[in-house]
């Protein structure tokens, strides 16, 4: 009797455990699939968005009180694009302080303002309704409050009605002082404005500057439960604003890999650090979600010379968090490791060599639909992209079909003392196009240490919609101590369950 493999949507990808002990519904390799609704299906692709003149390497969506824009930047050149595709300049500078910029952004005052920062120059802001800053980026007012002193910050984030900057560099009379553990907090700003006081002691407000007791530079900050969690390479601190600013240590063993490597979901922080991928809810309990699953795969494939390109982004509709990273020798993000926080599974997806990704509303008939959130990609070229419900991906010049697969290596059928024969496989694809063809490859092995390669001679072409009697199974009739199989296609497919007809091979 065939053994049914159930709960396919609950296993996901596991690259780190020895393949022979990976559960039956968990896979040793996958690509471009999504574990969803207790099944496995092809992940959705992307489509073209706007062609932007400044070959953007950074982007952010700004939902102003009156309308929304996608803002695209490349060093000192920023443009905004409205829902109809109209483009206008927000910054056009060739100043050296903007060269080779790695930008990040934060919203302020409920979206009235947006702040961008590159760590090399005075942070910039745009403010809805302001005569000058309403349409173009301007330097934050009174940022350099000491005459002759120039200050830059690695990261700037918002907290309540204040802005918080960290990891400062100070330059005065050509003398540069690094202050990687210093935090500066602005005075509070009323609705419809940005902070204009940064100097401590000039008001009774929150303006402050202090040093954290951190052994490594501050790399990012993010709010959780009304407090600001400050991440360095190897520690986490908590900053609380009130009548008196309070600072407390949260962890001396966890930290963060780089800026933009933390995101909030369901009242928790998801963080990529230099040793792990973990979540916490602000109460002190850290939970690794990569250990014994995909940790080794990620850190072995990450290009360590380009860790500044690693970015984490949330895909809320699918309950996913994407780690976009440069794999191998790539200097841009060419793969995403995706964590589904609804069913606690991992998968991975091909990326079209993106330089940045950001959340924004979908654009339907030249109108931003704020009830439908998607992810936009910049590629370092004029063409920008957006995630979509289609099954095409960008290859650098056009949208093309893509391969998606699941692979199970060294499946232990239950008897390691002798060989097993896989006579038939019964896959149930409950949602496929009429003309769909699915490739199913099956090979066996007797030596546990072998790592055989799938070849064209091992492929069975399965036609899910073929009504002939053989249209519900394939018959590999292969035997060995362990079995390897792969299911792949270039079209959409959804696999809800399947069965293996495995029997002990008759011994002489």
Secondary structure as the mmCIF struct_conf table of DSSP 4:
data_model
#
loop_
_struct_conf.conf_type_id
_struct_conf.id
_struct_conf.beg_label_comp_id
_struct_conf.beg_label_asym_id
_struct_conf.beg_label_seq_id
_struct_conf.end_label_comp_id
_struct_conf.end_label_asym_id
_struct_conf.end_label_seq_id
HELX_LH_PP_P HELX_LH_PP_P1 UNK A 2 UNK A 2
STRN STRN1 UNK A 3 UNK A 5
HELX_RH_3T_P HELX_RH_3T_P1 UNK A 8 UNK A 10
TURN_TY1_P TURN_TY1_P1 UNK A 11 UNK A 11
STRN STRN2 UNK A 13 UNK A 13
BEND BEND1 UNK A 16 UNK A 17
HELX_RH_3T_P HELX_RH_3T_P2 UNK A 19 UNK A 21
BEND BEND2 UNK A 22 UNK A 22
TURN_TY1_P TURN_TY1_P2 UNK A 24 UNK A 25
BEND BEND3 UNK A 26 UNK A 26
STRN STRN3 UNK A 27 UNK A 27
BEND BEND4 UNK A 28 UNK A 28
STRN STRN4 UNK A 29 UNK A 31
BEND BEND5 UNK A 32 UNK A 32
STRN STRN5 UNK A 33 UNK A 36
TURN_TY1_P TURN_TY1_P3 UNK A 37 UNK A 38
STRN STRN6 UNK A 39 UNK A 42
HELX_LH_PP_P HELX_LH_PP_P2 UNK A 43 UNK A 44
STRN STRN7 UNK A 46 UNK A 51
TURN_TY1_P TURN_TY1_P4 UNK A 53 UNK A 54
BEND BEND6 UNK A 57 UNK A 57
STRN STRN8 UNK A 58 UNK A 63
BEND BEND7 UNK A 65 UNK A 66
STRN STRN9 UNK A 68 UNK A 74
TURN_TY1_P TURN_TY1_P5 UNK A 75 UNK A 76
STRN STRN10 UNK A 77 UNK A 81
TURN_TY1_P TURN_TY1_P6 UNK A 83 UNK A 84
STRN STRN11 UNK A 87 UNK A 92
HELX_RH_3T_P HELX_RH_3T_P3 UNK A 96 UNK A 98
TURN_TY1_P TURN_TY1_P7 UNK A 99 UNK A 100
STRN STRN12 UNK A 104 UNK A 108
HELX_RH_3T_P HELX_RH_3T_P4 UNK A 109 UNK A 111
TURN_TY1_P TURN_TY1_P8 UNK A 112 UNK A 112
STRN STRN13 UNK A 113 UNK A 117
BEND BEND8 UNK A 119 UNK A 121
STRN STRN14 UNK A 124 UNK A 127
TURN_TY1_P TURN_TY1_P9 UNK A 128 UNK A 129
TURN_TY1_P TURN_TY1_P10 UNK A 131 UNK A 135
BEND BEND9 UNK A 136 UNK A 136
STRN STRN15 UNK A 138 UNK A 139
HELX_LH_PP_P HELX_LH_PP_P3 UNK A 140 UNK A 140
TURN_TY1_P TURN_TY1_P11 UNK A 141 UNK A 142
BEND BEND10 UNK A 143 UNK A 144
BEND BEND11 UNK A 146 UNK A 146
TURN_TY1_P TURN_TY1_P12 UNK A 147 UNK A 148
STRN STRN16 UNK A 149 UNK A 159
TURN_TY1_P TURN_TY1_P13 UNK A 160 UNK A 161
STRN STRN17 UNK A 162 UNK A 172
TURN_TY1_P TURN_TY1_P14 UNK A 173 UNK A 174
STRN STRN18 UNK A 175 UNK A 185
HELX_LH_PP_P HELX_LH_PP_P4 UNK A 186 UNK A 188
TURN_TY1_P TURN_TY1_P15 UNK A 191 UNK A 192
BEND BEND12 UNK A 199 UNK A 199
TURN_TY1_P TURN_TY1_P16 UNK A 200 UNK A 201
BEND BEND13 UNK A 202 UNK A 206
STRN STRN19 UNK A 208 UNK A 211
BEND BEND14 UNK A 215 UNK A 216
STRN STRN20 UNK A 218 UNK A 224
TURN_TY1_P TURN_TY1_P17 UNK A 225 UNK A 226
STRN STRN21 UNK A 227 UNK A 232
BEND BEND15 UNK A 233 UNK A 234
STRN STRN22 UNK A 236 UNK A 240
BEND BEND16 UNK A 242 UNK A 244
STRN STRN23 UNK A 246 UNK A 251
BEND BEND17 UNK A 252 UNK A 253
BEND BEND18 UNK A 257 UNK A 258
TURN_TY1_P TURN_TY1_P18 UNK A 259 UNK A 260
STRN STRN24 UNK A 262 UNK A 265
TURN_TY1_P TURN_TY1_P19 UNK A 266 UNK A 267
STRN STRN25 UNK A 268 UNK A 272
BEND BEND19 UNK A 274 UNK A 275
STRN STRN26 UNK A 277 UNK A 280
BEND BEND20 UNK A 282 UNK A 284
STRN STRN27 UNK A 286 UNK A 288
BEND BEND21 UNK A 289 UNK A 290
TURN_TY1_P TURN_TY1_P20 UNK A 291 UNK A 294
HELX_RH_AL_P HELX_RH_AL_P1 UNK A 295 UNK A 301
STRN STRN28 UNK A 302 UNK A 302
HELX_RH_3T_P HELX_RH_3T_P5 UNK A 304 UNK A 309
STRN STRN29 UNK A 311 UNK A 315
HELX_RH_3T_P HELX_RH_3T_P6 UNK A 316 UNK A 318
TURN_TY1_P TURN_TY1_P21 UNK A 319 UNK A 319
STRN STRN30 UNK A 320 UNK A 325
STRN STRN31 UNK A 327 UNK A 327
TURN_TY1_P TURN_TY1_P22 UNK A 328 UNK A 329
BEND BEND22 UNK A 331 UNK A 332
STRN STRN32 UNK A 333 UNK A 340
TURN_TY1_P TURN_TY1_P23 UNK A 341 UNK A 344
STRN STRN33 UNK A 345 UNK A 354
BEND BEND23 UNK A 355 UNK A 355
STRN STRN34 UNK A 356 UNK A 364
TURN_TY1_P TURN_TY1_P24 UNK A 365 UNK A 366
STRN STRN35 UNK A 367 UNK A 378
BEND BEND24 UNK A 380 UNK A 382
STRN STRN36 UNK A 383 UNK A 387
BEND BEND25 UNK A 389 UNK A 391
STRN STRN37 UNK A 393 UNK A 394
BEND BEND26 UNK A 396 UNK A 398
STRN STRN38 UNK A 399 UNK A 400
STRN STRN39 UNK A 404 UNK A 411
BEND BEND27 UNK A 414 UNK A 414
BEND BEND28 UNK A 416 UNK A 418
STRN STRN40 UNK A 420 UNK A 429
BEND BEND29 UNK A 431 UNK A 431
TURN_TY1_P TURN_TY1_P25 UNK A 434 UNK A 435
STRN STRN41 UNK A 438 UNK A 445
BEND BEND30 UNK A 446 UNK A 447
TURN_TY1_P TURN_TY1_P26 UNK A 448 UNK A 449
HELX_RH_3T_P HELX_RH_3T_P7 UNK A 456 UNK A 458
STRN STRN42 UNK A 459 UNK A 462
TURN_TY1_P TURN_TY1_P27 UNK A 464 UNK A 465
BEND BEND31 UNK A 468 UNK A 468
HELX_RH_3T_P HELX_RH_3T_P8 UNK A 469 UNK A 472
STRN STRN43 UNK A 474 UNK A 474
STRN STRN44 UNK A 478 UNK A 480
BEND BEND32 UNK A 481 UNK A 481
STRN STRN45 UNK A 482 UNK A 489
BEND BEND33 UNK A 490 UNK A 491
STRN STRN46 UNK A 494 UNK A 504
HELX_LH_PP_P HELX_LH_PP_P5 UNK A 505 UNK A 507
#
